[in-house]
Amino acid sequence: MAQWLLNPPVAFGVLLLVVFLIYLWTRGLAFRPSHEAPGKKKLYACGEDLPIRRVQPDYSQFFPFAFFFTIMHVVALVLTTIPSGDVAAHGAGFVYVLGAIVALLILFRN
């Protein structure tokens, strides 16, 4: 096999071409209804009819918890990748945990 095919841009282009050819070959198999369904463009939420108005969700409660989980996952990742025999790395990990604690205190201050 030619080595140039393993080059990522070339491989991407070849696969893109293959997928496009499969799309062209199989697009006639897609189901197309003969008429538009009567409620297709109506708003729907879990079986309830919604009034026609724009719903704006409130993310004020979401973002602190998203940042909390991001900080905790990064701390867990950093702590689990510290080499076990290196004392300096353990000190750096301790400083990192202190920084994470400060970040969480800032995040959840009232």
HUJO-V530041 format. One record per residue. N is the residue number from 1. RES is the residue in three letters. SS is DSSP state (hx for helix, st for strand, lp for the rest). PHI is phi in degrees with one decimal (* if undefined). D_FIRST is the distance of its C-alpha to the first C-alpha in whole Angstrom. Layout:
N_RES_SS_PHI_D_FIRST ; N_RES_SS_PHI_D_FIRST
This chain:
1_MET_lp_*_0 ; 2_ALA_lp_-70.2_4 ; 3_GLN_hx_-68.6_6 ; 4_TRP_hx_-67.2_9 ; 5_LEU_hx_-69.0_8 ; 6_LEU_hx_-84.3_9 ; 7_ASN_lp_-66.5_12 ; 8_PRO_hx_-54.4_15 ; 9_PRO_hx_-63.6_17 ; 10_VAL_hx_-68.2_14 ; 11_ALA_hx_-62.0_13 ; 12_PHE_hx_-61.8_16 ; 13_GLY_hx_-63.0_17 ; 14_VAL_hx_-65.0_14 ; 15_LEU_hx_-66.5_16 ; 16_LEU_hx_-61.9_19 ; 17_LEU_hx_-65.0_19 ; 18_VAL_hx_-62.9_18 ; 19_VAL_hx_-64.4_21 ; 20_PHE_hx_-64.8_23 ; 21_LEU_hx_-66.0_22 ; 22_ILE_hx_-64.3_23 ; 23_TYR_hx_-60.7_26 ; 24_LEU_hx_-62.4_27 ; 25_TRP_hx_-72.3_27 ; 26_THR_hx_-108.6_29 ; 27_ARG_hx_-66.6_31 ; 28_GLY_hx_-72.6_34 ; 29_LEU_hx_-83.9_34 ; 30_ALA_lp_-68.1_36 ; 31_PHE_lp_-76.2_39 ; 32_ARG_lp_-126.6_42 ; 33_PRO_lp_-68.3_45 ; 34_SER_lp_-76.7_48 ; 35_HIS_lp_-144.8_50 ; 36_GLU_lp_-76.7_50 ; 37_ALA_lp_-66.3_51 ; 38_PRO_lp_-64.6_55 ; 39_GLY_lp_-112.0_54 ; 40_LYS_lp_-62.8_50 ; 41_LYS_lp_-102.6_51 ; 42_LYS_lp_-82.2_54 ; 43_LEU_lp_-67.6_54 ; 44_TYR_lp_-146.5_53 ; 45_ALA_st_-143.6_54 ; 46_CYS_lp_54.9_54 ; 47_GLY_lp_86.8_56 ; 48_GLU_st_-106.2_58 ; 49_ASP_lp_-78.2_59 ; 50_LEU_lp_-97.7_59 ; 51_PRO_lp_-68.4_61 ; 52_ILE_lp_-80.4_59 ; 53_ARG_lp_-155.3_59 ; 54_ARG_lp_-83.9_56 ; 55_VAL_lp_-94.1_56 ; 56_GLN_lp_-110.9_55 ; 57_PRO_lp_-68.4_54 ; 58_ASP_lp_-98.8_55 ; 59_TYR_lp_-98.4_53 ; 60_SER_hx_-63.7_55 ; 61_GLN_hx_-86.6_55 ; 62_PHE_hx_-77.2_51 ; 63_PHE_hx_-63.5_50 ; 64_PRO_hx_-59.5_52 ; 65_PHE_hx_-71.4_51 ; 66_ALA_hx_-64.7_47 ; 67_PHE_hx_-66.1_48 ; 68_PHE_hx_-59.2_49 ; 69_PHE_hx_-66.2_46 ; 70_THR_hx_-64.3_44 ; 71_ILE_hx_-61.2_46 ; 72_MET_hx_-66.8_46 ; 73_HIS_hx_-69.1_43 ; 74_VAL_hx_-67.3_42 ; 75_VAL_hx_-61.8_45 ; 76_ALA_hx_-61.8_43 ; 77_LEU_hx_-64.2_40 ; 78_VAL_hx_-65.6_41 ; 79_LEU_hx_-67.1_44 ; 80_THR_hx_-79.1_41 ; 81_THR_lp_-101.4_39 ; 82_ILE_lp_-75.4_42 ; 83_PRO_lp_-63.3_41 ; 84_SER_lp_-75.2_44 ; 85_GLY_lp_-96.6_46 ; 86_ASP_lp_-96.2_46 ; 87_VAL_hx_-69.7_49 ; 88_ALA_hx_-63.4_49 ; 89_ALA_hx_-67.7_46 ; 90_HIS_hx_-66.3_48 ; 91_GLY_hx_-65.2_51 ; 92_ALA_hx_-64.7_48 ; 93_GLY_hx_-64.9_48 ; 94_PHE_hx_-64.1_51 ; 95_VAL_hx_-63.4_52 ; 96_TYR_hx_-64.2_49 ; 97_VAL_hx_-65.3_51 ; 98_LEU_hx_-61.7_54 ; 99_GLY_hx_-63.6_52 ; 100_ALA_hx_-67.5_51 ; 101_ILE_hx_-64.0_54 ; 102_VAL_hx_-61.9_56 ; 103_ALA_hx_-62.2_53 ; 104_LEU_hx_-70.1_54 ; 105_LEU_hx_-64.5_58 ; 106_ILE_hx_-67.5_57 ; 107_LEU_hx_-65.0_55 ; 108_PHE_lp_-107.7_58 ; 109_ARG_lp_-72.6_61 ; 110_ASN_lp_-111.2_64
